[in-house]
Structures are given as structure tokens and as C-alpha cells.
Amino acid sequence: MVAVAPVAGRWANWAGEHKPPRWIGLLANLALILAVAGSVTGFLYFAEILSSAEVKAAAITVSWLAALAGIVAFAAHWLHGALASRVDVLSQALEASPDPQLIVTGEGRIAYANTAFLDLFPEIAGAPLDRIAAAITDPESRADFDRLRGRAAAGSRAIASLPLRDARGAAAGWFTVAVNPIAGRPGYSFWNIQDITARHEMEAVIRDERNKLVDFLDDAPTGFYSVDAAGRFLFVNRTLARWLGTTPDEIVASSARLHEFLAVPPAEGAAPQDPFGGDGDGAQRGEVVLKSRDGRILHAWIGQSVVGGGADLRTRSVVRDLTPERQMEMALRLSRERFQRFFADAPVGIALIDRYGRLEEANLALGELFETASEKLIGQPLIDFISDAHQRDLAVQLAAAADGPLHTEPLEVRLKGPRDKTAVVFLSRLAGGEGGDGELMLHFIDATEQKHLEVQFAQSQKMQAVGQLAGGVAHDFNNLLTAMIGFCDLLLMRFRPGDPSFADIMQIKQNANRAANLVRQLLAFSRQQTLQPRVLDITEVLQELSHLLRRLIGENIELKLVHGRDLDLVKVDQGQLEQVIINLAVNARDAMTGGGTLRIRTANVIQNAAVRRGHEVMPAGNYVLLEVADTGIGIPRENLARIFEPFFSTKEVGSGTGLGLSTVYGIVRQTGGFVFVDSSTGEGAVFQIFLPRHQSAEAEPVTHADLNEPLAIKDLTGVGTILLVEDEDPVRIFGARALRNKGYKVLEAKSGEAALEVLQSAGEKIDLLITDVVMPRMDGPALIREVREVIPDMKVIFISGYTEDAFRQRLDSDREIHFLPKPFNLKQLATKVKEVISGETVAA
């Protein structure tokens, strides 16, 4: 038998499966047998062992066959060697290839793998194609490889570029994987893997640079396009397409033509590629008017050149949007016009003078200030319009400004004319540097009204001092009047109405009451009148106020009232609360000149945590919300922090005092509430007022019926022990006698310290403490704090010639403290004491 040894170890199964054909080996073996037989026969023949002629003839035949077999064996041996040599050459060629190469059998096993393949996949076991698939992690590339395997199984050619990883899992690079079927070997396929990493990276760099160039052209601030001889767009960048109201793909795909986007149709016979209506030859540039898909007009400048000719003609065109330039030109023109209007219509006088002090330009305001037509001022010396007392000061500043640096300090001068006017002058230089010949510009601000205001302010300061003096005098007078009225009441108890002394005492009391009215006027003048907070239901207040609000805001503004359900009560001065609502409504009306909606909403709010808004901190608690919202022009963000400042206003001059919102803020804060605002320009304003919920056990609000129809309890006598603390002897003596006459036991103290000693030494329960507010050393509020530490439930009545608010701020929120303003008479004192001790409302 003839066997063929494998050419190399990497041939594996290929050595056994690809040896020379089996018939060549059989033929060689048969020829060998015949050669041996022929040799034996020949030997016998020549040895004359075979004697018969037939046998000899057969021997000769066998000998010839043996010779022929020898020739055949030699030929078979030569053919086998030639085939083995070809296999060896093929193996060496595949091994020398730097590309990984693989031959796979129909069963998916390795028939051949060169060294480069085994270097790329050193640990290959089982099906080699699975090992290649395992080196592909990208799902899309894995799908491409599966397509290759399918084509290979179908006996077709295929190729793909795939990213592969090595045995360690690191990226090996990009490879072109090609598969080809092997003719004559059904199911066999030849796989060639070529490393294209460098080429792939270079293609990526080229692609990235190309994309950058495309992005640059597409997003450049200038338009680019190219059209052919028929005017069809071959290319257009995104910028120009956006200007034309479309996209590059749409323009090119729709075969749009250049002339379709011209706002003015070109002349008949114009070249299709020429946007200017010419013959389209040579370089062209100029302005055109383009029209976008949505009808927008675009003024543009186009510069283009034509390359090629005939069917190959195309343009290289650049488009520049002239809209910004036109807008800048218009803005410049408007700016000049505005400056001219500003100069002419400025509310302050503006003058341009030459170096000799003569007026070159003057606006209308300066003419009004000088009481001369502005055109008649031109050429006149400025100094002629200044009073003699201030001419020298102004002349010195003008001379200094003409020859050197400006003095930035303003100068106050008086003007000539029939009316006494004062102006503040500001100097500035229009052109030229220090020491140059530049014109001087002077601003004249009319300070006449300011001077008047300064005088008025000085007068108001005097009036404020008078008011403070009036308040102090009123307090002292109230003490005197209380004693006078009180002792008159005590005297009247001793006489009958028909007694002559009764009439005299009544005269004294009536004049004392007139004096009390005069004191109340003094307190009103000094804004120290007594407030009257009431327990109110805001819903009822809004209902009563709604008719007035509708008249205030006008018919073009809709008023919406949104009442909260089961709204809690608040304790406020009804007049002040109404003033707050009216101020906010008027403010909203002025913000909605063209009409709108004013919405007033109420609701209960439970604030679980403190809220900080700006510098205000609203503590946690239960509040009643009063919200006033409008749909007006809104408040700019930069003004929100200042709207509650006195005299701050965003309205036109003369349209507001700037006190409306500051009044709202003061009233709300004085009531113990908080006011916040949210707004932005064009979105209206929302004012939120949080008032503390009234904590009184009496849940019913005080209505007008409650005030006008008290309970019919006429008896003012009572029982109980009262401690009366008053530093004014006449007032204390009157109060003690009056209360004793009504059946009460009265303990007296002249000061707060003495009152504490009485409380400590008293052997009986004190039912009521009546104390003055202002006393030497320990005042009334300090006394009450000391007393409450010992007797927390002590009932208290404050008596004072000052307002209730003056001492309420120094006390904690205490519902068991009552107030009786001075001067009071016997009946008022007895009534208040009876109400506080018994808890009943007594008829006046």
C-alpha cells in the first residue's frame, strides 16, 4: 500500500482527506504484483523449467505484463510525488500569508488553519466559526457575521467588515472577513480575514473631517448654494434653507428652481441660474429680494461665479442676509430720531454753548424754564438768563470747564424772570478732551418745586413736633378731665335735677366734655386716636364693600369674589381693613387700563412651618388669607423689594403718591398680619394678606346689631374686690369712690411697686386689676407681666390717655386685657367694670 504523509502539523485532517486519489495507489499495488509475477515467470522460462509451448507463451505474456506493470508503477509513483509537492507548495503559500485563513468542512470543523489564524485565535476548540463569533461583541456586527455563515452554508460568496477582539477580550481591530465556497468540495468553505484597522481609522478621520466641513457649511452664518444650467438646486446649506423656510433635502429632492424664491420675477429671457435677471455669464454679485416658503421677505446679497458649461454648468453662490444690517440701519435712524425727540422733548432743560458762553442749541424745556421761545435763545449769552447773585458762580465754572477739567458738582442758580425760579445746573463736554475746544452741554433741572417741598418739609417737621406735643398735652389733659368729669358725676349724685347746684355742676361737666372733644381732635391730628378692633367675618365685610369696589374699579373690570367655606374670624379694625382692600383695588385698577379681572379670594390657611419671604418671617399658625389678584401689567422683579417703601411708585409723575401700598403694609403689620406679593411683568400681580385667626372662645363675630342693640342690663352695681393702680391722685380718688358707690371693695395703689405689695399682703382674692398705662418706674404693662406670673387668670383693665396700640405692642397676645380710654365718666367706668367681672354686655 502507498501512504501519503501529512505535509505539516497544522494540516490536521487535511493530510488524510487530501492525499492523491485511491485508484493511483491501487494501480501501483497491482503493477507491483504483476511485476513480481512477471519476474518469477521469466526466471522459470529462462531456467527452462516450463517445458510446454503454451506455458512458455503464457510466461512470455506475463513477462510483458510485468514490464508494463513496472512502467505503470513508475508512473503512479511519479504522479503521487507530483501531487504531494503541489500540496506542500499550497501549504507553504497559505502559511506565508499574514492574513488569518481557514478552511472549514461541511460539518463545521477545521480542515485547515494557518499560523496567522491560530495567532489571532490561539485557544480554539470545537467549531471555529463559533470562536470567531465569540470575538464579536457588537450586536449589529454579530448579525453581519451570522449572515456570512448563512451565505457560506448556501455555497455563496460573502464579505463584511467586522470588529474583533483577541483571546484576552481586548479590541484586536477591524477586519474584512470574506468567505468563498471550495469547488468540488460540497460544504467546504475558505475564510480569509484581513486586518483593515489602519484603513478603518483613516476612513473615520476622513469621515469626521468631512462631517466637520459639512457642519461648517451647513451652520455657517452665510448661505451657500449651487444650481445647474436649468436653475435647479444641486446643493443648499441649512442656513439658506432655513431662511427660505424649508430644508436642504426638500429643496434638492423637489427639483426646486432658483427663480421660485425670487420675490420679484426676473425679466423674460433671464438665465435660470442668474438671480439678477441677466444672461448668467461670468461673476455676478448684487442685492436681491428673496421670498421664503411661508411668504417672508428676505433682503439678501448674492455673490456667485459660474463654472463649466452646457450640461456641466453649475454655480458657486454665497448668500448674505441683509436683514441685520437693515435692522441696524433702522435702529440707528430710530436712535437718532429718539435722541432728537429726547433732546427736544426732554423734561429738563438742555443747552449747548460754545466756548464764549453763547447758546447754540436749546430744547423746549429750557425755553419754558427761561420763559422764552427756544429758537430765540440761539446766539444769546447764557449768563443773561441767570440772576445777578449767581452769574459770577456760573461764569467761573464755565471758564474753568472751557480751559480744563469739568467740575462734576452741580450748581444751584436762580433765574431771571417774573417768577422766582431755581434751577440746578450740570455741566458735561460733548467733544474734545481736557483743554480742547469741545462744546459744553448744560442740563437745567427745575428745582423750584423742590425748594417749595423743602420749605413744606421743614413745616411738616414743625407740625410733627407740634403733634407730639399735642399728644403729650392731651394725655395730661385727659387725666385732668377724667377727674373733673368724675367728680362732677359724684356731685350730681347728691343733688336732684331741680336743685340750683345741679345746673351749675352740669355746666361744669358739659364744658369738661367739650374739652374732652377738643383733646380727641388733638389726638386725631397727631394720629394717636384710639383704634377699635372688632371680631369680624371677612366675608361679611367684602359683601358690604363689593358695591363700593365695583364703582371704584369701573365697568371695564370684572370683580370676582371667591369666599372660603367656614371662614375663621379675625380681630381687626373694620375701617382699616376696608382701607386695605380699597387701596389694593385702586392699585389693581390703575394696572388694568384696558380692562381685566379683579379677583378677591378668602380661605383658611394652616401654616405648619415658618415661611420666609425676603426679610419677613411668618411664623407657623392658623391664618385667614385675603388674596387680591389682578390681570394687569404686573410689577417688574427689580421693583418687588421696594413697592412697600413710602413714596415709591412706578406710576407716571402726578398719578400716585407712593403711599397706597406702604399704608397697606403698615395696617396689616399693625394688625399682626403679613402681606406678600408675587408678580412679573405682563402677568398681573397677586397680593396675599395673612391675618391671624381669632382664638377667642366666642365664635360669633361682632355685627352692627351687636353694637347697636346691647343686652338690656341696666344695673351697674356689683360685688368683688378691685385693685386700682393710678399715679394721678384725683383720678385714683374718683375711681375708688365711684366703684365703692357701686358696691365693690376697692384697694388703692399709687404705683406699680405699691400694687405688688398690696397683692402680696391682701388676704382675699382680687377679682379685677385696673391700672394706668404710663407710670413712673414700673409702668402698667410691666406690672401686668409681674402679676400674671403669680395670678395667671387675673382680669385687667388698662386706663390711659394714650391709644390702645401704644401699649398693646409691649404685651403678649392676651385676650383677658381690656382698655378704657381717658377721659371717662362714672357710668363708663362702672359699665366697663361690670362687663369685665360679669362677662356680660351692659347697656350704655
Rosetta blueprint (number, residue, H / E / L):
1 M L
2 V L
3 A L
4 V L
5 A L
6 P L
7 V L
8 A L
9 G H
10 R H
11 W H
12 A L
13 N L
14 W H
15 A H
16 G H
17 E H
18 H L
19 K L
20 P L
21 P L
22 R H
23 W H
24 I H
25 G H
26 L H
27 L H
28 A H
29 N H
30 L H
31 A H
32 L H
33 I H
34 L H
35 A H
36 V H
37 A H
38 G H
39 S H
40 V H
41 T H
42 G H
43 F H
44 L H
45 Y H
46 F H
47 A L
48 E L
49 I L
50 L L
51 S L
52 S L
53 A H
54 E H
55 V H
56 K H
57 A H
58 A H
59 A H
60 I H
61 T H
62 V H
63 S H
64 W H
65 L H
66 A H
67 A H
68 L H
69 A H
70 G H
71 I H
72 V H
73 A H
74 F H
75 A H
76 A H
77 H H
78 W H
79 L H
80 H H
81 G H
82 A H
83 L H
84 A H
85 S H
86 R H
87 V H
88 D H
89 V H
90 L H
91 S H
92 Q H
93 A H
94 L H
95 E H
96 A H
97 S L
98 P L
99 D L
100 P L
101 Q E
102 L E
103 I E
104 V E
105 T L
106 G L
107 E L
108 G L
109 R L
110 I E
111 A E
112 Y E
113 A E
114 N L
115 T H
116 A H
117 F H
118 L H
119 D H
120 L H
121 F L
122 P L
123 E L
124 I L
125 A L
126 G L
127 A L
128 P H
129 L H
130 D H
131 R H
132 I H
133 A H
134 A H
135 A L
136 I L
137 T L
138 D L
139 P H
140 E H
141 S H
142 R H
143 A H
144 D H
145 F H
146 D H
147 R H
148 L H
149 R H
150 G H
151 R H
152 A H
153 A H
154 A L
155 G L
156 S L
157 R L
158 A E
159 I E
160 A E
161 S E
162 L E
163 P E
164 L E
165 R E
166 D L
167 A L
168 R L
169 G L
170 A L
171 A E
172 A E
173 G E
174 W E
175 F E
176 T E
177 V E
178 A E
179 V E
180 N E
181 P E
182 I L
183 A L
184 G L
185 R L
186 P L
187 G L
188 Y L
189 S E
190 F E
191 W E
192 N E
193 I E
194 Q E
195 D E
196 I L
197 T H
198 A H
199 R H
200 H H
201 E H
202 M H
203 E H
204 A H
205 V H
206 I H
207 R H
208 D H
209 E H
210 R H
211 N H
212 K H
213 L H
214 V H
215 D H
216 F H
217 L H
218 D H
219 D H
220 A L
221 P L
222 T L
223 G E
224 F E
225 Y E
226 S E
227 V E
228 D E
229 A L
230 A L
231 G L
232 R E
233 F E
234 L E
235 F E
236 V E
237 N L
238 R H
239 T H
240 L H
241 A H
242 R H
243 W H
244 L L
245 G L
246 T L
247 T L
248 P H
249 D H
250 E H
251 I H
252 V H
253 A H
254 S L
255 S L
256 A L
257 R E
258 L H
259 H H
260 E H
261 F H
262 L E
263 A L
264 V L
265 P L
266 P L
267 A L
268 E L
269 G L
270 A L
271 A L
272 P L
273 Q L
274 D L
275 P L
276 F L
277 G L
278 G L
279 D L
280 G L
281 D L
282 G L
283 A L
284 Q E
285 R E
286 G E
287 E E
288 V E
289 V E
290 L E
291 K E
292 S L
293 R L
294 D L
295 G L
296 R L
297 I E
298 L E
299 H E
300 A E
301 W E
302 I E
303 G E
304 Q E
305 S E
306 V E
307 V E
308 G L
309 G L
310 G H
311 A H
312 D H
313 L L
314 R E
315 T E
316 R E
317 S E
318 V E
319 V E
320 R E
321 D E
322 L L
323 T H
324 P H
325 E H
326 R H
327 Q H
328 M H
329 E H
330 M H
331 A H
332 L H
333 R H
334 L H
335 S H
336 R H
337 E H
338 R H
339 F H
340 Q H
341 R H
342 F H
343 F H
344 A H
345 D H
346 A L
347 P L
348 V L
349 G E
350 I E
351 A E
352 L E
353 I E
354 D L
355 R L
356 Y L
357 G L
358 R E
359 L E
360 E E
361 E E
362 A E
363 N L
364 L H
365 A H
366 L H
367 G H
368 E H
369 L H
370 F H
371 E L
372 T L
373 A L
374 S H
375 E H
376 K H
377 L H
378 I L
379 G L
380 Q L
381 P E
382 L H
383 I H
384 D H
385 F H
386 I E
387 S L
388 D H
389 A H
390 H H
391 Q H
392 R H
393 D H
394 L H
395 A H
396 V H
397 Q H
398 L H
399 A H
400 A H
401 A H
402 A H
403 D H
404 G L
405 P L
406 L L
407 H L
408 T L
409 E L
410 P L
411 L E
412 E E
413 V E
414 R E
415 L E
416 K L
417 G L
418 P L
419 R L
420 D L
421 K E
422 T E
423 A E
424 V E
425 V E
426 F E
427 L E
428 S E
429 R E
430 L L
431 A L
432 G L
433 G L
434 E L
435 G L
436 G L
437 D L
438 G L
439 E L
440 L E
441 M E
442 L E
443 H E
444 F E
445 I E
446 D E
447 A L
448 T H
449 E H
450 Q H
451 K H
452 H H
453 L H
454 E H
455 V H
456 Q H
457 F H
458 A H
459 Q H
460 S H
461 Q H
462 K H
463 M H
464 Q H
465 A H
466 V H
467 G H
468 Q H
469 L H
470 A H
471 G H
472 G H
473 V H
474 A H
475 H H
476 D H
477 F H
478 N H
479 N H
480 L H
481 L H
482 T H
483 A H
484 M H
485 I H
486 G H
487 F H
488 C H
489 D H
490 L H
491 L H
492 L H
493 M L
494 R L
495 F L
496 R L
497 P L
498 G L
499 D L
500 P H
501 S H
502 F H
503 A H
504 D H
505 I H
506 M H
507 Q H
508 I H
509 K H
510 Q H
511 N H
512 A H
513 N H
514 R H
515 A H
516 A H
517 N H
518 L H
519 V H
520 R H
521 Q H
522 L H
523 L H
524 A H
525 F H
526 S L
527 R L
528 Q L
529 Q L
530 T L
531 L L
532 Q L
533 P L
534 R E
535 V E
536 L E
537 D L
538 I H
539 T H
540 E H
541 V H
542 L H
543 Q H
544 E H
545 L H
546 S H
547 H H
548 L H
549 L H
550 R H
551 R H
552 L H
553 I H
554 G L
555 E L
556 N L
557 I E
558 E E
559 L E
560 K E
561 L E
562 V E
563 H L
564 G L
565 R L
566 D L
567 L L
568 D L
569 L L
570 V E
571 K E
572 V E
573 D L
574 Q H
575 G H
576 Q H
577 L H
578 E H
579 Q H
580 V H
581 I H
582 I H
583 N H
584 L H
585 A H
586 V H
587 N H
588 A H
589 R H
590 D H
591 A H
592 M L
593 T L
594 G L
595 G L
596 G E
597 T E
598 L E
599 R E
600 I E
601 R E
602 T E
603 A E
604 N E
605 V E
606 I E
607 Q E
608 N L
609 A L
610 A L
611 V E
612 R E
613 R E
614 G L
615 H L
616 E E
617 V E
618 M E
619 P L
620 A L
621 G E
622 N E
623 Y E
624 V E
625 L E
626 L E
627 E E
628 V E
629 A E
630 D E
631 T L
632 G L
633 I L
634 G L
635 I L
636 P L
637 R H
638 E H
639 N H
640 L H
641 A H
642 R H
643 I L
644 F L
645 E L
646 P L
647 F L
648 F L
649 S L
650 T L
651 K L
652 E L
653 V L
654 G L
655 S L
656 G L
657 T L
658 G L
659 L L
660 G H
661 L H
662 S H
663 T H
664 V H
665 Y H
666 G H
667 I H
668 V H
669 R H
670 Q H
671 T L
672 G L
673 G L
674 F E
675 V E
676 F E
677 V E
678 D E
679 S E
680 S L
681 T L
682 G L
683 E L
684 G L
685 A E
686 V E
687 F E
688 Q E
689 I E
690 F E
691 L E
692 P E
693 R L
694 H L
695 Q L
696 S L
697 A L
698 E L
699 A L
700 E L
701 P L
702 V L
703 T L
704 H H
705 A H
706 D H
707 L H
708 N H
709 E L
710 P L
711 L L
712 A L
713 I L
714 K L
715 D L
716 L L
717 T L
718 G L
719 V L
720 G L
721 T E
722 I E
723 L E
724 L E
725 V E
726 E L
727 D L
728 E L
729 D H
730 P H
731 V H
732 R H
733 I H
734 F H
735 G H
736 A H
737 R H
738 A H
739 L H
740 R H
741 N H
742 K L
743 G L
744 Y L
745 K E
746 V E
747 L E
748 E E
749 A E
750 K L
751 S L
752 G H
753 E H
754 A H
755 A H
756 L H
757 E H
758 V H
759 L H
760 Q H
761 S H
762 A L
763 G L
764 E L
765 K L
766 I L
767 D L
768 L E
769 L E
770 I E
771 T E
772 D E
773 V L
774 V L
775 M L
776 P L
777 R L
778 M L
779 D L
780 G H
781 P H
782 A H
783 L H
784 I H
785 R H
786 E H
787 V H
788 R H
789 E H
790 V H
791 I L
792 P L
793 D L
794 M L
795 K E
796 V E
797 I E
798 F E
799 I E
800 S E
801 G L
802 Y L
803 T L
804 E H
805 D H
806 A H
807 F H
808 R H
809 Q L
810 R L
811 L L
812 D L
813 S L
814 D L
815 R L
816 E L
817 I E
818 H E
819 F E
820 L E
821 P E
822 K L
823 P L
824 F L
825 N L
826 L H
827 K H
828 Q H
829 L H
830 A H
831 T H
832 K H
833 V H
834 K H
835 E H
836 V H
837 I H
838 S H
839 G L
840 E L
841 T L
842 V L
843 A L
844 A L
